[in-house]
Amino acid sequence: MTSPDTLARLEATIAERRSADPQSSYVAKLNARGLGKIAQKLGEEATETVIAALTEGREALVGEAADLIFHLVVLLSAKGVPLSEVMAELDRREGVSGIAEKASRPKV
């Protein structure tokens, strides 16, 4: 059973496991390998999600999407960015056209 607290529980579990023994925790192992490895894993999961969406069934897509979200939360945790900031940004964008929102971003 899922609940609105699923992401909050995931974030808390990842935060707790960051300092665990890398031999016993995948999260700790990723963090021990550094930000570059975490970002690489996120990219791999994003690619696998795209492939699943284009060539596989619903179950594969759901699994890959879960992997993608998990690795995104690992990356956010490693950078000290709480999910609440991401949720606040999504709230800020709610009801705004994607085209208008993108146009309002500072030019880089």
Residue, then its C-alpha position, 0 to 999 in steps of 0.5 A: m500500500t502506498s501513501p502520500d508519505t512514501l517519498a518522505r519515508l524514502e528520503a528519511t531512509i536514504a538519509e539514515r543509510r548514508s552513514a551506514d557501512p558501504q558493505s551493507s548499504y547500497v546508499a552508503k556505497l553510492n555515497a562513498r563512491g562520490l557525487g559523480k557516481i551517484a549522478q552517473k547512476l541517475g543518468e543510467e536509470a533515466t535512460e533505462t526509464v526511457i527505454a522501458a517507456l518505448t519498448e517494454g510493458r507497464e510493469a517494466l516502466v513502473g520498476e524503472a520509474a521507481d529506480l529513477i526516483f530512488h536515485l534522484v532522492v539519493l542525489l538530492s540527499a548527497k547535495g543537501v537538497p530536501l525534497s520539500e524544496v523540490m515540492a515547493e518548486l513544483d507547487r510554485r509552478e502549478g497552474v503556470s504554462g510550461i512554456a511561460e514558466k520556461a520563458s521566465r527563467p533567467k537566460v544562461 
